[in-house]
């Protein structure tokens, strides 16, 4: 995640980076600057050659969700889901048997 904002307060930048942001841009910035930052974040996110990510497929009953491939299957049949439907399903499947509040759904999925 790259944060783009007009705020340039150092404490705010540190807070956002510690909260999970990968980079930080202050406005105004050029498209080229943003593009270069995005390329840098993507380079850092690529797996190293030979590294095989651990299996992260979520399984709940007959449901299988692969967040890396953004694919979901129910009893072996691939589900055709919108981006939001997939995000919602993956979020809920990652918390089987847990009641999730509307506030949490809005914060995490929307």
N, C-alpha and C positions, 0 to 999 in steps of 0.2 A: 504494500500500500504506500502510495506517495501522497503526502499531504501538501495541498496547495492553498496558501492563505496569505493575507496581507499582514498578519501578525509576525513580528520578528523578535519577540521577547525570548531571550535565551532559555528561561525557565519553562516557557510553553513548548519550545522546540524539544528540550530534554524530556519533558513529560510525555509528549506525543511519541517520541522515539522509544521511550521506555514502555509505552503502552502498546507498542507493536508496529508502529509505522516503520517502513524500510528507508524512507528518504523524506526530505522536506524542502519545499520550494516556496519562496516568498514572491508575491505578486508585485509588480508585473514581471512576467517571464515570457520568453519567446517559445514558439512551437518547437524549434530546434533544441532548446534547452530541455524542455519537457521530454522530448523524444530521446535525447541522450541519457537522461536520468532513468527513463523507462527501460532502455536497452541495458543499462548497468544493473538495474534490479533483476531483470530477466536473466542476465548472465550469471548473477550470483545464485539464482534459484535453480539453474540447470543442475541435474545430477552429474557427478563426476563419472567419467567413463569407467565401466566395470561395476559401479555401484548399482545394486538392485534394491529399489525401495521395498520395505517390508510390506507384506500384504495388509492392506487397510480396508478390505472389503467388509462392510457391515452386514451381518446376517441376523435376521429376526424372523423366525418361522421360515416360511417359503420365500421371504424377501431377501434379495442380495443387492447391496448398493456399493458401487465402486466410485468413491469420490474423486480419485485421480483421473479416471476416464469419464466421469459424470454419466455413468450408466447404471440403470436399475433393472432388475429382473424379478418377476414374481413367478415362482414355480417353473423357472427356466425360460419364461417368455419375457422378452425385452419390453420394457414399458416406454412409451413415447410420452415424455414429460417436458413441460416448459421449464425454463431455467428456475423460475420461482417454485414450481411444483417439486422439482428435484431438490432444491435447497431445503424446502420444508420437510420433505420426506426424509432426507438425510439427517436433518437436525433431530427430528422426532425418533428416528430409528437408532440414533446414537444415545438415546435416553429411554430405553425400553422400561415400561412400568412406572415411569416418572410423570407426574402431573406437571405440565409446563404452562405457565401463566401467559396471558395475552401479551402482557408487557414484555416478557422475555422473548416471545415469538417476534414481536415487532422489533425489538432491539437486535436480535440475532439473525433473523431471516430477511426482514424488510429493511 
